[in-house]
Amino acid sequence: MVLGQEKVSLLNLPTPLEFLKNISEELGIQLYLKRDDMTGLGMGGNKLRKLEYILKEAQDKGATMLITEGGVQTNHGRLTAAVAAKYNMRCAIVAIGDYPGELSANLLLDRLMGAEVIIKKDDGRPSLEQYKKLVRDTIKKYEAQGETVYYIPLGGSDDIGILGYYECAVELTKQAAAMGISDARVISAAGSLGTYMGLYCGFHNEDSGLALTGVAISPFDDYKEQGIVELFDSAKEKYGMKISAGLKDFDIEKDYIRGGYNLPSKEVRDAVRLMAGKEAILLDPCYTGKCFAAIIDMVKDGKIKKGEKIIMIHTGGAPGLYTKHHRVEFEKELLDGVTILE
């Protein structure tokens, strides 16, 4: 229970906090990895922490079906599908974008777990407007079939979902203290902002010594700036937290977006290969690979000091390595190490 709120316990917690010896020597810092890729269901990932609290509310409201939204290869959609399957609920995922021409990566896993996926081609209108209509029409369709629908917003990033990472902040603070790194800086990818906001609230409301930096994985525009403030204000009011914060208090690195959301990037692929080659840990090219690439550049840019203690949150997402537009770029760079004998 966090802030008086109950959850459905889905996961084996705490997840490990590991020191990455080889990468630390490579970069000249003390790098630790919080293994939230090891959360279990549906190949794991950070969204499951949020879904523990979201599922409890859905059950309390008598839901028979979960509907959520995201990109065509959404990690959150995959894990919503996993939770729905585990708890005998129907699931639908709505996405704006192009079908990639193959049922692979998260799309394949969505279908294996029984979720229905609705993909609508982008018509050029603001994405928020398109999603609202698509979600509304989808909910109406399934309610007409007799389902009691519970809608989960993008990434599970609302004032309920953030509780998962508030709890993680408490968990991580205890682990860091046990390892003698209570003065470390935590760095996490920042997308729909639920993970970042949960950590921020948990660290500050519980008087943790850990600092927090988010790495934006898509343009951090006025809409995002408004959204992060609104999310904090909503959580503060709902749970009566003792802390106050405004936009200037949220440390978000905006210099490492690499062109936009989920676009192929040489720097990100290099970071993924470095982590795999030095630590045998797989990152993904959308979130964790971009976050680690940012850490590498932040060391080069002096934003991370030599010897500094850094804890990176591994938010999962490894199925993203198998998305077509990333996979073909990796293949170009890696095929020279494959020998094909006649």
Secondary structure, 3 states (H helix, E strand, C coil): CECCECCCCCCCCCCCEEECHHHHHHHCCEEEEEEHHHCCHHHCECHHHHHHHHHHHHHHCCCCEEEEEECCCCHHHHHHHHHHHHCCCEEEEEEECCCCCCCCHHHHHHHHCCCEEEEECCCCCCHHHHHHHHHHHHHHHHHHCCCCEEEECHHHCCCCCCHHHHHHHHHHHHHHHHCCCCCCEEEEEECCCHHHHHHHHHHHHCCCCCEEEEEECCCCCHHHHHHHHHHHHHHHHHHCCCCCCCHHHCCEECCCCCCCCCCCCHHHHHHHHHHHHHHCCCCCCCCHHHHHHHHHHHHHCCCCCCCCEEEEEECECHHHHHCHHHHHHHHHHHHHHCCCCC
